[in-house]
């Protein structure tokens, strides 16, 4: 597998410096975006978000959208990827040991691509995670940090119960999102999603759905989610219906109408 690393295409094996703070401390941000016909979708939105996350952490963002698009195009040619995903990873860079970062870091910018399917309507069963919670007061809640340990803990809990994914609560017991996707619930004709202030990542596809549909942003208690007429999860790669929460069926155990009409949205450059 080849990756783009600080301006060069190199073999992924052994490409990262062992002193890299992104590896040692999770000191970085990343974006995952869809590729259709070997071209990135919603690239400018993703660049803006990774730039905002980098600003929170104080990591310089060196490359512009055009350079990143060119890197993805070159990788798609080499890896023969027509449809799938691309990942942009921005790390602080190599540094001496210690928590405090260097004043003048040399960031690592890494880009990779992988084949796969964008869109689709594979239904999910989820649990409400008990093993960890999202800290809605942390600045990390609103950026796509490379520290994904809460999500990993929740995903392992879901797998242990036979579920496909987990919904995370915040410290106040309100539902935030899934391990790698935003949450929408429908009650009758009203579509609801938790606000960013509850510890929700401001997802790119979340914003696309809110551009397309009339959506109410408000907090959701765990017991309220379980009573929804329809639930679906959104990410840059798919909009996936949830048919069960903690083993209890949602919407009669069948995908709902809103997710069905939005199923192709991840494939469009909106």
Secondary structure as GFF3:
##gff-version 3
##sequence-region A 1 270
A	DSSP	beta_strand	2	5	.	.	.	ID=ss1
A	DSSP	beta_strand	8	11	.	.	.	ID=ss2
A	DSSP	alpha_helix	21	24	.	.	.	ID=ss3
A	DSSP	beta_strand	28	36	.	.	.	ID=ss4
A	DSSP	beta_strand	39	40	.	.	.	ID=ss5
A	DSSP	alpha_helix	43	57	.	.	.	ID=ss6
A	DSSP	alpha_helix	65	79	.	.	.	ID=ss7
A	DSSP	beta_strand	84	91	.	.	.	ID=ss8
A	DSSP	beta_strand	108	115	.	.	.	ID=ss9
A	DSSP	beta_strand	124	128	.	.	.	ID=ss10
A	DSSP	three_ten_helix	139	142	.	.	.	ID=ss11
A	DSSP	alpha_helix	149	161	.	.	.	ID=ss12
A	DSSP	beta_strand	165	169	.	.	.	ID=ss13
A	DSSP	beta_strand	175	178	.	.	.	ID=ss14
A	DSSP	beta_strand	182	187	.	.	.	ID=ss15
A	DSSP	beta_strand	190	193	.	.	.	ID=ss16
A	DSSP	three_ten_helix	196	198	.	.	.	ID=ss17
A	DSSP	alpha_helix	204	212	.	.	.	ID=ss18
A	DSSP	beta_strand	215	217	.	.	.	ID=ss19
A	DSSP	alpha_helix	222	225	.	.	.	ID=ss20
A	DSSP	beta_strand	230	234	.	.	.	ID=ss21
A	DSSP	beta_strand	239	245	.	.	.	ID=ss22
A	DSSP	beta_strand	248	249	.	.	.	ID=ss23
A	DSSP	three_ten_helix	251	253	.	.	.	ID=ss24
A	DSSP	alpha_helix	257	262	.	.	.	ID=ss25
A	DSSP	three_ten_helix	265	267	.	.	.	ID=ss26
###
